Amino acid sequence: MFFDHLIRELAVCLNVGDTALNREQLVPTYVKHSQARELVEDENYIQITRDTGCLYQPLGQILPGKLIDQIDEMLQQAPHNLKGSHSRKLITDYLSSCTDLTDCHYSAMNLMQSVY
């Protein structure tokens, strides 16, 4: 859930020309067992089973600041032809050149591609 959301967020940032991730953006994380039971009343928590759920937390609380800074730098260095391109291939090629993400990660953009 987390990586799919993050990849989609990066794709949107590259397509619209954003140069920084929103550290307050709520992203889903998987929670299980004892943590899930404690969070049942949290408005950002969705219970999936008795012992598991999905908790939406700010990106800045999940990823280390240094990593977010590196992602921001990657967004700032993105080629101008990505902005407004709506091209999954161009965005995937750029992300591939800057990261060690795999095709498995990029499959998160399949739904986005079908919308265009």
PEWOMO-V944801 format. One record per residue. N is the residue number from 1. OMEGA is omega as a letter, one per 30 degrees, with the letter a starting at -180 (999 if undefined). D_FIRST is the distance of its C-alpha to the first C-alpha in Angstrom with 2 decimals. Layout:
N/OMEGA/D_FIRST, N/OMEGA/D_FIRST
This chain:
1/a/0.00, 2/a/3.79, 3/l/5.69, 4/a/5.31, 5/a/6.18, 6/l/8.62, 7/l/10.16, 8/l/10.78, 9/l/12.24, 10/l/14.39, 11/l/15.57, 12/l/16.63, 13/a/18.33, 14/a/20.19, 15/a/21.21, 16/l/22.61, 17/l/24.05, 18/a/22.32, 19/l/23.37, 20/l/21.10, 21/l/17.60, 22/a/17.78, 23/l/17.33, 24/l/17.26, 25/l/14.33, 26/l/12.05, 27/a/8.38, 28/l/6.00, 29/a/6.41, 30/a/7.25, 31/l/11.02, 32/l/13.70, 33/a/17.47, 34/l/19.72, 35/a/17.29, 36/a/16.07, 37/a/19.74, 38/a/20.55, 39/a/17.98, 40/a/18.92, 41/a/21.00, 42/a/18.63, 43/l/18.08, 44/a/14.56, 45/l/13.54, 46/a/12.76, 47/l/14.17, 48/l/12.89, 49/l/15.77, 50/a/18.63, 51/a/17.08, 52/l/13.30, 53/a/11.19, 54/l/8.60, 55/l/10.31, 56/a/10.34, 57/l/12.25, 58/l/14.05, 59/a/12.95, 60/l/16.43, 61/a/15.94, 62/a/13.03, 63/l/14.42, 64/a/18.15, 65/a/20.48, 66/l/21.97, 67/l/18.79, 68/l/18.22, 69/l/21.92, 70/l/21.59, 71/l/18.88, 72/l/21.25, 73/l/24.08, 74/l/22.37, 75/a/21.86, 76/a/25.50, 77/a/26.78, 78/l/25.15, 79/a/27.83, 80/a/29.12, 81/l/28.82, 82/a/25.03, 83/l/25.54, 84/a/25.77, 85/a/25.63, 86/a/22.79, 87/l/22.77, 88/a/19.67, 89/l/22.08, 90/a/23.45, 91/l/20.16, 92/l/18.86, 93/l/22.29, 94/l/22.25, 95/l/18.86, 96/a/20.12, 97/a/23.33, 98/a/21.84, 99/l/19.00, 100/l/18.41, 101/a/15.26, 102/l/15.66, 103/l/15.70, 104/l/12.62, 105/a/10.73, 106/l/12.92, 107/l/12.18, 108/a/9.39, 109/a/12.67, 110/l/14.32, 111/l/13.83, 112/a/15.15, 113/a/18.04, 114/a/19.05, 115/a/19.48, 116/999/22.00
